[in-house]
Amino acid sequence: MNLNITGHHLEITPAIRNYITEKLERVKRHFDHVIDASVILNIVKHQQTAEVTLHVRGKEIHVKAQHEDMYAAIDTLIDKLDRQVIRHKEKISNHAHTSLKRQPIESE
């Protein structure tokens, strides 16, 4: 999985980068078909915003979270992303084709 972390009005420290990487491992545990992830961290006045766009096979999942603390915003973001990834995985598995059982042909 390719990971791109960008900061607007914020310097991305190694601690934040490691924190995001560890949290995204949780998403990869549930769904391993993730192609790439783009994380944008932004600060406007006292609101800290975290956004992620996750590119999976056949779909892009976009999630946004705001909080006064950046680490809390990242935690909320990962919780939302995890729920959406699980929902996407269930949709894919529900649409899987099941083979029809052979039924005996009744002769008349």
Protein Blocks (a to p, Z undefined) as FASTA:
>chain_A
ZZddddehiacdfklmmmmmmmmmmmmmmomcbfbdcdddddehjaccdddddddehiac
ddddddfbfklmmmmmmmmmmmmmmmmmmmmmmmpccdddddddddZZ
